[in-house]
């Protein structure tokens, strides 16, 4: 089980950004956190699965595996935001509508 801290600043900043960006779209308050949670979960699950795939190999002893699965290592896994931002933008565009059509007043 992986627990995601939804109070983590990187997470809350991303949620706030997309809620602001899609302000006025129906369902934004529920959809944005849901989509971001899904993509954060995806990144974390892939990281854990990748580490578990090398478990038992000569270069990955139990200490190395524990380090790779530590809170710090998993937090570092979600720090890169470019790909996450792109994926969330794509999904939200499908669910809530394109921001390109939005008219600034």
Number of C-alpha atoms within 10 A of each C-alpha: 4 10 8 14 10 12 9 10 10 14 19 14 12 18 21 14 12 20 19 12 13 21 12 10 12 12 13 19 17 10 18 24 19 12 18 23 16 12 19 18 16 13 15 20 15 12 18 16 12 12 16 14 10 13 15 11 9 7 10 15 12 12 9 13 17 13 12 19 17 12 13 10 13 19 16 11 17 18 12 11 14 8 10 18 14 11 15 20 19 13 16 20 14 10 16 16 15 13 12 7 7 10 6 4 3
